[in-house]
Amino acid sequence: MKKTIGILGGMGPLATADLFQKIVRMTDAACDNDHIRIYIDNNAQIPDRTAAILSGGPDPVPAMLDSVNKLSSIGADVLIMPCNTAHYFLPRLRESSTVPFISMLEETALACKKIHGAAPVGLLGTSGTIRSGIYKKALEAQQVPCVEPTEEEQAVLMQLIYAVKAGESQLDRQAFLDVLAAMKARGATYFILGCTELPILADLFQLQESCIDPTTELARAAITYCGYQVKSC
């Protein structure tokens, strides 16, 4: 029996739309009826995850659980979150949910190992994601070494991430490329776009670097979990 997907969205809205689009585009479907039933709660009122992790901001879990309960009540068979930083709170969500979650971080680490083996990866993400160590833990479980941004490089990434969230059009492409070049000089051989705004940024900048897109890996895992086929490239 085919399963349905619940997307715990709004973190942020563009990232939620990006995940939905990728699931639709990646599903092997000949007509509308061949696609997966998807429920989306685009709850943009969920408090900022990075602020909660790093500076004692409001706890986002109550609002996230509200979305979990709504998605569960309307029939979602599996839950996914298009927000890397939000996965810091995933253990608490799993404790309170009767519906299983697919972890974006775990799927990304598996993809790194499968595609690149033990080659060092450059980890890009929010300050909350980087400093919490959640990605590093997932990568270590797959024995994948990672290179993290310096404080100065992280400041550049955060400025770009929040500019995408704000819908700004004037984005500093060269500053982004300089961060990648510096991380490559320290050993990174490819990159994880470990914030769901970063794949959007990479598309806007027409990035040529080898990258793993966690949103794509999450979409792939969700399609397979629900009993559908991923479209061949």
ChimeraX commands (.cxc) that place a marker at each C-alpha (Angstrom):
marker #1 position 0.00,0.00,0.00 radius 0.5
marker #1 position 1.33,3.43,-0.97 radius 0.5
marker #1 position 2.03,5.89,1.86 radius 0.5
marker #1 position 1.54,9.63,2.27 radius 0.5
marker #1 position 4.03,12.36,3.24 radius 0.5
marker #1 position 3.63,15.11,5.81 radius 0.5
marker #1 position 5.96,18.08,5.38 radius 0.5
marker #1 position 6.65,20.06,8.54 radius 0.5
marker #1 position 7.33,23.31,6.73 radius 0.5
marker #1 position 7.67,27.04,7.14 radius 0.5
marker #1 position 11.36,26.86,8.12 radius 0.5
marker #1 position 11.49,28.72,5.74 radius 0.5
marker #1 position 8.67,28.86,3.19 radius 0.5
marker #1 position 10.95,28.90,0.12 radius 0.5
marker #1 position 12.76,25.81,1.40 radius 0.5
marker #1 position 9.39,24.12,1.90 radius 0.5
marker #1 position 8.37,24.92,-1.68 radius 0.5
marker #1 position 11.75,23.66,-2.90 radius 0.5
marker #1 position 11.29,20.28,-1.16 radius 0.5
marker #1 position 7.74,19.88,-2.50 radius 0.5
marker #1 position 8.90,20.67,-6.02 radius 0.5
marker #1 position 11.77,18.20,-5.79 radius 0.5
marker #1 position 9.50,15.39,-4.61 radius 0.5
marker #1 position 7.16,16.04,-7.54 radius 0.5
marker #1 position 9.95,16.35,-10.10 radius 0.5
marker #1 position 11.83,13.29,-8.82 radius 0.5
marker #1 position 8.83,10.92,-8.62 radius 0.5
marker #1 position 8.57,8.52,-11.55 radius 0.5
marker #1 position 5.02,9.38,-12.61 radius 0.5
marker #1 position 3.29,9.20,-15.99 radius 0.5
marker #1 position 0.26,11.26,-14.95 radius 0.5
marker #1 position -1.19,13.21,-12.01 radius 0.5
marker #1 position -2.60,10.08,-10.43 radius 0.5
marker #1 position 0.86,8.51,-10.18 radius 0.5
marker #1 position 2.11,11.12,-7.70 radius 0.5
marker #1 position 2.36,10.91,-3.92 radius 0.5
marker #1 position -0.29,12.44,-1.69 radius 0.5
marker #1 position 1.47,15.14,0.30 radius 0.5
marker #1 position 0.25,17.20,3.25 radius 0.5
marker #1 position 2.10,20.45,3.97 radius 0.5
marker #1 position 1.90,22.61,7.08 radius 0.5
marker #1 position 3.79,25.77,6.13 radius 0.5
marker #1 position 4.02,27.05,9.71 radius 0.5
marker #1 position 6.15,30.17,9.36 radius 0.5
marker #1 position 5.50,31.09,13.01 radius 0.5
marker #1 position 7.92,28.44,14.33 radius 0.5
marker #1 position 10.59,30.33,16.33 radius 0.5
marker #1 position 14.08,30.66,14.87 radius 0.5
marker #1 position 16.02,27.43,15.42 radius 0.5
marker #1 position 19.51,28.96,15.43 radius 0.5
marker #1 position 18.50,31.55,18.03 radius 0.5
marker #1 position 17.04,28.80,20.23 radius 0.5
marker #1 position 20.22,26.73,20.03 radius 0.5
marker #1 position 22.81,29.48,20.43 radius 0.5
marker #1 position 21.27,32.37,22.35 radius 0.5
marker #1 position 18.37,31.13,24.46 radius 0.5
marker #1 position 15.68,32.13,21.99 radius 0.5
marker #1 position 12.13,30.76,22.25 radius 0.5
marker #1 position 11.85,26.98,22.15 radius 0.5
marker #1 position 10.53,25.99,18.68 radius 0.5
marker #1 position 9.45,22.49,19.74 radius 0.5
marker #1 position 5.90,23.35,20.91 radius 0.5
marker #1 position 5.10,24.96,17.54 radius 0.5
marker #1 position 6.79,22.10,15.71 radius 0.5
marker #1 position 4.74,19.57,17.67 radius 0.5
marker #1 position 1.59,21.47,16.75 radius 0.5
marker #1 position 2.50,20.83,13.11 radius 0.5
marker #1 position 3.33,17.20,13.87 radius 0.5
marker #1 position -0.10,16.71,15.45 radius 0.5
marker #1 position -1.93,18.42,12.59 radius 0.5
marker #1 position -0.11,16.38,9.93 radius 0.5
marker #1 position -0.64,13.16,11.87 radius 0.5
marker #1 position -4.35,13.84,12.33 radius 0.5
marker #1 position -4.99,14.21,8.59 radius 0.5
marker #1 position -3.25,10.99,7.65 radius 0.5
marker #1 position 0.49,11.51,7.08 radius 0.5
marker #1 position 2.35,8.17,7.17 radius 0.5
marker #1 position 5.82,9.70,7.41 radius 0.5
marker #1 position 7.09,13.15,8.39 radius 0.5
marker #1 position 9.93,15.18,6.89 radius 0.5
marker #1 position 11.38,18.63,7.69 radius 0.5
marker #1 position 13.04,20.86,5.08 radius 0.5
marker #1 position 15.21,22.53,7.71 radius 0.5
marker #1 position 18.63,21.16,8.64 radius 0.5
marker #1 position 18.94,23.13,11.87 radius 0.5
marker #1 position 15.53,21.90,13.06 radius 0.5
marker #1 position 16.97,18.39,13.21 radius 0.5
marker #1 position 18.71,19.41,16.43 radius 0.5
marker #1 position 15.24,19.02,17.96 radius 0.5
marker #1 position 14.37,15.79,16.12 radius 0.5
marker #1 position 14.90,13.48,19.15 radius 0.5
marker #1 position 12.26,15.44,21.09 radius 0.5
marker #1 position 9.85,15.32,18.15 radius 0.5
marker #1 position 10.32,11.59,17.71 radius 0.5
marker #1 position 9.58,11.00,21.39 radius 0.5
marker #1 position 6.20,12.70,21.04 radius 0.5
marker #1 position 5.18,11.48,17.58 radius 0.5
marker #1 position 3.47,8.23,16.63 radius 0.5
marker #1 position 4.39,8.91,12.99 radius 0.5
marker #1 position 7.99,8.17,11.94 radius 0.5
marker #1 position 10.40,10.85,10.76 radius 0.5
marker #1 position 13.01,10.55,8.02 radius 0.5
marker #1 position 16.19,12.40,9.03 radius 0.5
marker #1 position 17.62,14.72,6.40 radius 0.5
marker #1 position 21.01,14.59,8.12 radius 0.5
marker #1 position 21.22,10.80,8.20 radius 0.5
marker #1 position 20.22,10.54,4.52 radius 0.5
marker #1 position 22.81,13.15,3.57 radius 0.5
marker #1 position 25.59,11.39,5.45 radius 0.5
marker #1 position 24.67,8.11,3.73 radius 0.5
marker #1 position 24.81,9.86,0.34 radius 0.5
marker #1 position 28.24,11.32,1.14 radius 0.5
marker #1 position 29.60,7.88,1.99 radius 0.5
marker #1 position 28.01,6.24,-1.05 radius 0.5
marker #1 position 29.14,8.84,-3.58 radius 0.5
marker #1 position 32.44,10.14,-2.18 radius 0.5
marker #1 position 33.64,7.49,0.27 radius 0.5
marker #1 position 36.03,8.89,2.88 radius 0.5
marker #1 position 36.84,12.10,0.99 radius 0.5
marker #1 position 36.61,15.19,3.24 radius 0.5
marker #1 position 33.42,17.22,2.81 radius 0.5
marker #1 position 33.00,20.95,3.36 radius 0.5
marker #1 position 30.03,21.51,5.67 radius 0.5
marker #1 position 27.95,24.61,4.94 radius 0.5
marker #1 position 25.01,25.54,7.15 radius 0.5
marker #1 position 23.62,27.90,9.76 radius 0.5
marker #1 position 25.61,28.72,12.86 radius 0.5
marker #1 position 23.15,26.61,14.84 radius 0.5
marker #1 position 23.77,23.58,12.63 radius 0.5
marker #1 position 27.54,23.97,12.69 radius 0.5
marker #1 position 28.01,24.70,16.39 radius 0.5
marker #1 position 25.51,22.09,17.58 radius 0.5
marker #1 position 27.58,19.36,15.89 radius 0.5
marker #1 position 24.50,17.53,14.58 radius 0.5
marker #1 position 25.87,17.11,11.08 radius 0.5
marker #1 position 29.34,16.22,12.29 radius 0.5
marker #1 position 27.82,13.42,14.40 radius 0.5
marker #1 position 25.89,12.06,11.41 radius 0.5
marker #1 position 29.00,12.20,9.22 radius 0.5
marker #1 position 31.18,10.55,11.86 radius 0.5
marker #1 position 28.70,7.66,11.98 radius 0.5
marker #1 position 29.51,7.10,8.29 radius 0.5
marker #1 position 33.25,7.77,8.81 radius 0.5
marker #1 position 33.17,10.85,6.60 radius 0.5
marker #1 position 35.59,13.63,7.68 radius 0.5
marker #1 position 34.37,17.22,7.38 radius 0.5
marker #1 position 35.83,20.71,7.08 radius 0.5
marker #1 position 33.85,23.44,8.85 radius 0.5
marker #1 position 33.79,27.21,8.16 radius 0.5
marker #1 position 35.80,29.65,10.24 radius 0.5
marker #1 position 33.91,32.27,12.27 radius 0.5
marker #1 position 34.48,34.83,9.50 radius 0.5
marker #1 position 33.31,32.43,6.80 radius 0.5
marker #1 position 30.29,31.50,8.88 radius 0.5
marker #1 position 29.30,35.16,9.17 radius 0.5
marker #1 position 29.28,35.41,5.36 radius 0.5
marker #1 position 27.13,32.29,5.06 radius 0.5
marker #1 position 24.63,33.52,7.65 radius 0.5
marker #1 position 24.27,36.85,5.88 radius 0.5
marker #1 position 23.52,35.07,2.61 radius 0.5
marker #1 position 21.14,32.55,4.19 radius 0.5
marker #1 position 19.01,35.23,5.82 radius 0.5
marker #1 position 19.10,37.30,2.62 radius 0.5
marker #1 position 17.53,34.36,0.78 radius 0.5
marker #1 position 14.92,33.99,3.56 radius 0.5
marker #1 position 14.11,37.70,3.14 radius 0.5
marker #1 position 13.74,37.35,-0.62 radius 0.5
marker #1 position 16.58,39.76,-1.37 radius 0.5
marker #1 position 17.85,39.89,-4.94 radius 0.5
marker #1 position 21.25,41.54,-4.41 radius 0.5
marker #1 position 23.42,38.65,-3.19 radius 0.5
marker #1 position 27.21,38.60,-3.01 radius 0.5
marker #1 position 28.22,35.69,-5.24 radius 0.5
marker #1 position 31.95,36.36,-4.94 radius 0.5
marker #1 position 31.84,36.31,-1.14 radius 0.5
marker #1 position 30.21,32.86,-1.31 radius 0.5
marker #1 position 32.81,31.59,-3.79 radius 0.5
marker #1 position 35.61,32.93,-1.58 radius 0.5
marker #1 position 34.29,30.89,1.37 radius 0.5
marker #1 position 34.24,27.73,-0.75 radius 0.5
marker #1 position 37.77,28.38,-2.06 radius 0.5
marker #1 position 39.12,28.86,1.47 radius 0.5
marker #1 position 37.48,25.62,2.65 radius 0.5
marker #1 position 38.88,23.74,-0.35 radius 0.5
marker #1 position 42.34,25.04,0.58 radius 0.5
marker #1 position 41.83,23.40,4.00 radius 0.5
marker #1 position 40.96,20.04,2.44 radius 0.5
marker #1 position 37.29,20.06,1.40 radius 0.5
marker #1 position 36.79,18.11,-1.83 radius 0.5
marker #1 position 33.03,18.70,-2.18 radius 0.5
marker #1 position 30.31,20.43,-0.14 radius 0.5
marker #1 position 27.12,19.74,1.79 radius 0.5
marker #1 position 24.55,22.49,1.21 radius 0.5
marker #1 position 23.48,22.02,4.81 radius 0.5
marker #1 position 20.85,24.74,5.05 radius 0.5
marker #1 position 17.74,24.50,2.93 radius 0.5
marker #1 position 18.30,28.03,1.62 radius 0.5
marker #1 position 21.73,27.04,0.26 radius 0.5
marker #1 position 20.51,24.86,-2.66 radius 0.5
marker #1 position 18.39,27.84,-3.70 radius 0.5
marker #1 position 21.47,30.05,-3.45 radius 0.5
marker #1 position 23.57,27.54,-5.39 radius 0.5
marker #1 position 21.03,27.59,-8.22 radius 0.5
marker #1 position 20.94,31.39,-8.26 radius 0.5
marker #1 position 24.74,31.53,-8.38 radius 0.5
marker #1 position 24.97,28.66,-10.94 radius 0.5
marker #1 position 27.48,26.98,-8.66 radius 0.5
marker #1 position 29.89,24.62,-10.41 radius 0.5
marker #1 position 31.31,22.91,-7.31 radius 0.5
marker #1 position 30.49,19.28,-6.51 radius 0.5
marker #1 position 27.77,19.39,-3.85 radius 0.5
marker #1 position 25.39,17.17,-1.93 radius 0.5
marker #1 position 21.93,18.72,-1.61 radius 0.5
marker #1 position 20.23,17.45,1.58 radius 0.5
marker #1 position 16.83,18.51,0.24 radius 0.5
marker #1 position 17.31,16.22,-2.75 radius 0.5
marker #1 position 18.43,13.34,-0.52 radius 0.5
marker #1 position 15.41,13.85,1.75 radius 0.5
marker #1 position 13.07,13.89,-1.25 radius 0.5
marker #1 position 14.65,10.70,-2.59 radius 0.5
marker #1 position 14.28,8.90,0.75 radius 0.5
marker #1 position 10.66,10.03,1.20 radius 0.5
marker #1 position 9.67,8.89,-2.30 radius 0.5
marker #1 position 11.19,5.45,-1.71 radius 0.5
marker #1 position 9.68,5.12,1.78 radius 0.5
marker #1 position 6.22,5.75,0.37 radius 0.5
marker #1 position 6.54,2.93,-2.14 radius 0.5
marker #1 position 7.16,5.01,-5.25 radius 0.5
marker #1 position 10.06,5.01,-7.71 radius 0.5
marker #1 position 12.60,7.80,-8.07 radius 0.5
marker #1 position 12.82,9.00,-11.65 radius 0.5
marker #1 position 16.01,7.98,-13.46 radius 0.5
marker #1 position 18.20,10.94,-14.37 radius 0.5
marker link #1:1,2 radius 0.2
marker link #1:2,3 radius 0.2
marker link #1:3,4 radius 0.2
marker link #1:4,5 radius 0.2
marker link #1:5,6 radius 0.2
marker link #1:6,7 radius 0.2
marker link #1:7,8 radius 0.2
marker link #1:8,9 radius 0.2
marker link #1:9,10 radius 0.2
marker link #1:10,11 radius 0.2
marker link #1:11,12 radius 0.2
marker link #1:12,13 radius 0.2
marker link #1:13,14 radius 0.2
marker link #1:14,15 radius 0.2
marker link #1:15,16 radius 0.2
marker link #1:16,17 radius 0.2
marker link #1:17,18 radius 0.2
marker link #1:18,19 radius 0.2
marker link #1:19,20 radius 0.2
marker link #1:20,21 radius 0.2
marker link #1:21,22 radius 0.2
marker link #1:22,23 radius 0.2
marker link #1:23,24 radius 0.2
marker link #1:24,25 radius 0.2
marker link #1:25,26 radius 0.2
marker link #1:26,27 radius 0.2
marker link #1:27,28 radius 0.2
marker link #1:28,29 radius 0.2
marker link #1:29,30 radius 0.2
marker link #1:30,31 radius 0.2
marker link #1:31,32 radius 0.2
marker link #1:32,33 radius 0.2
marker link #1:33,34 radius 0.2
marker link #1:34,35 radius 0.2
marker link #1:35,36 radius 0.2
marker link #1:36,37 radius 0.2
marker link #1:37,38 radius 0.2
marker link #1:38,39 radius 0.2
marker link #1:39,40 radius 0.2
marker link #1:40,41 radius 0.2
marker link #1:41,42 radius 0.2
marker link #1:42,43 radius 0.2
marker link #1:43,44 radius 0.2
marker link #1:44,45 radius 0.2
marker link #1:45,46 radius 0.2
marker link #1:46,47 radius 0.2
marker link #1:47,48 radius 0.2
marker link #1:48,49 radius 0.2
marker link #1:49,50 radius 0.2
marker link #1:50,51 radius 0.2
marker link #1:51,52 radius 0.2
marker link #1:52,53 radius 0.2
marker link #1:53,54 radius 0.2
marker link #1:54,55 radius 0.2
marker link #1:55,56 radius 0.2
marker link #1:56,57 radius 0.2
marker link #1:57,58 radius 0.2
marker link #1:58,59 radius 0.2
marker link #1:59,60 radius 0.2
marker link #1:60,61 radius 0.2
marker link #1:61,62 radius 0.2
marker link #1:62,63 radius 0.2
marker link #1:63,64 radius 0.2
marker link #1:64,65 radius 0.2
marker link #1:65,66 radius 0.2
marker link #1:66,67 radius 0.2
marker link #1:67,68 radius 0.2
marker link #1:68,69 radius 0.2
marker link #1:69,70 radius 0.2
marker link #1:70,71 radius 0.2
marker link #1:71,72 radius 0.2
marker link #1:72,73 radius 0.2
marker link #1:73,74 radius 0.2
marker link #1:74,75 radius 0.2
marker link #1:75,76 radius 0.2
marker link #1:76,77 radius 0.2
marker link #1:77,78 radius 0.2
marker link #1:78,79 radius 0.2
marker link #1:79,80 radius 0.2
marker link #1:80,81 radius 0.2
marker link #1:81,82 radius 0.2
marker link #1:82,83 radius 0.2
marker link #1:83,84 radius 0.2
marker link #1:84,85 radius 0.2
marker link #1:85,86 radius 0.2
marker link #1:86,87 radius 0.2
marker link #1:87,88 radius 0.2
marker link #1:88,89 radius 0.2
marker link #1:89,90 radius 0.2
marker link #1:90,91 radius 0.2
marker link #1:91,92 radius 0.2
marker link #1:92,93 radius 0.2
marker link #1:93,94 radius 0.2
marker link #1:94,95 radius 0.2
marker link #1:95,96 radius 0.2
marker link #1:96,97 radius 0.2
marker link #1:97,98 radius 0.2
marker link #1:98,99 radius 0.2
marker link #1:99,100 radius 0.2
marker link #1:100,101 radius 0.2
marker link #1:101,102 radius 0.2
marker link #1:102,103 radius 0.2
marker link #1:103,104 radius 0.2
marker link #1:104,105 radius 0.2
marker link #1:105,106 radius 0.2
marker link #1:106,107 radius 0.2
marker link #1:107,108 radius 0.2
marker link #1:108,109 radius 0.2
marker link #1:109,110 radius 0.2
marker link #1:110,111 radius 0.2
marker link #1:111,112 radius 0.2
marker link #1:112,113 radius 0.2
marker link #1:113,114 radius 0.2
marker link #1:114,115 radius 0.2
marker link #1:115,116 radius 0.2
marker link #1:116,117 radius 0.2
marker link #1:117,118 radius 0.2
marker link #1:118,119 radius 0.2
marker link #1:119,120 radius 0.2
marker link #1:120,121 radius 0.2
marker link #1:121,122 radius 0.2
marker link #1:122,123 radius 0.2
marker link #1:123,124 radius 0.2
marker link #1:124,125 radius 0.2
marker link #1:125,126 radius 0.2
marker link #1:126,127 radius 0.2
marker link #1:127,128 radius 0.2
marker link #1:128,129 radius 0.2
marker link #1:129,130 radius 0.2
marker link #1:130,131 radius 0.2
marker link #1:131,132 radius 0.2
marker link #1:132,133 radius 0.2
marker link #1:133,134 radius 0.2
marker link #1:134,135 radius 0.2
marker link #1:135,136 radius 0.2
marker link #1:136,137 radius 0.2
marker link #1:137,138 radius 0.2
marker link #1:138,139 radius 0.2
marker link #1:139,140 radius 0.2
marker link #1:140,141 radius 0.2
marker link #1:141,142 radius 0.2
marker link #1:142,143 radius 0.2
marker link #1:143,144 radius 0.2
marker link #1:144,145 radius 0.2
marker link #1:145,146 radius 0.2
marker link #1:146,147 radius 0.2
marker link #1:147,148 radius 0.2
marker link #1:148,149 radius 0.2
marker link #1:149,150 radius 0.2
marker link #1:150,151 radius 0.2
marker link #1:151,152 radius 0.2
marker link #1:152,153 radius 0.2
marker link #1:153,154 radius 0.2
marker link #1:154,155 radius 0.2
marker link #1:155,156 radius 0.2
marker link #1:156,157 radius 0.2
marker link #1:157,158 radius 0.2
marker link #1:158,159 radius 0.2
marker link #1:159,160 radius 0.2
marker link #1:160,161 radius 0.2
marker link #1:161,162 radius 0.2
marker link #1:162,163 radius 0.2
marker link #1:163,164 radius 0.2
marker link #1:164,165 radius 0.2
marker link #1:165,166 radius 0.2
marker link #1:166,167 radius 0.2
marker link #1:167,168 radius 0.2
marker link #1:168,169 radius 0.2
marker link #1:169,170 radius 0.2
marker link #1:170,171 radius 0.2
marker link #1:171,172 radius 0.2
marker link #1:172,173 radius 0.2
marker link #1:173,174 radius 0.2
marker link #1:174,175 radius 0.2
marker link #1:175,176 radius 0.2
marker link #1:176,177 radius 0.2
marker link #1:177,178 radius 0.2
marker link #1:178,179 radius 0.2
marker link #1:179,180 radius 0.2
marker link #1:180,181 radius 0.2
marker link #1:181,182 radius 0.2
marker link #1:182,183 radius 0.2
marker link #1:183,184 radius 0.2
marker link #1:184,185 radius 0.2
marker link #1:185,186 radius 0.2
marker link #1:186,187 radius 0.2
marker link #1:187,188 radius 0.2
marker link #1:188,189 radius 0.2
marker link #1:189,190 radius 0.2
marker link #1:190,191 radius 0.2
marker link #1:191,192 radius 0.2
marker link #1:192,193 radius 0.2
marker link #1:193,194 radius 0.2
marker link #1:194,195 radius 0.2
marker link #1:195,196 radius 0.2
marker link #1:196,197 radius 0.2
marker link #1:197,198 radius 0.2
marker link #1:198,199 radius 0.2
marker link #1:199,200 radius 0.2
marker link #1:200,201 radius 0.2
marker link #1:201,202 radius 0.2
marker link #1:202,203 radius 0.2
marker link #1:203,204 radius 0.2
marker link #1:204,205 radius 0.2
marker link #1:205,206 radius 0.2
marker link #1:206,207 radius 0.2
marker link #1:207,208 radius 0.2
marker link #1:208,209 radius 0.2
marker link #1:209,210 radius 0.2
marker link #1:210,211 radius 0.2
marker link #1:211,212 radius 0.2
marker link #1:212,213 radius 0.2
marker link #1:213,214 radius 0.2
marker link #1:214,215 radius 0.2
marker link #1:215,216 radius 0.2
marker link #1:216,217 radius 0.2
marker link #1:217,218 radius 0.2
marker link #1:218,219 radius 0.2
marker link #1:219,220 radius 0.2
marker link #1:220,221 radius 0.2
marker link #1:221,222 radius 0.2
marker link #1:222,223 radius 0.2
marker link #1:223,224 radius 0.2
marker link #1:224,225 radius 0.2
marker link #1:225,226 radius 0.2
marker link #1:226,227 radius 0.2
marker link #1:227,228 radius 0.2
marker link #1:228,229 radius 0.2
marker link #1:229,230 radius 0.2
marker link #1:230,231 radius 0.2
marker link #1:231,232 radius 0.2
marker link #1:232,233 radius 0.2
view
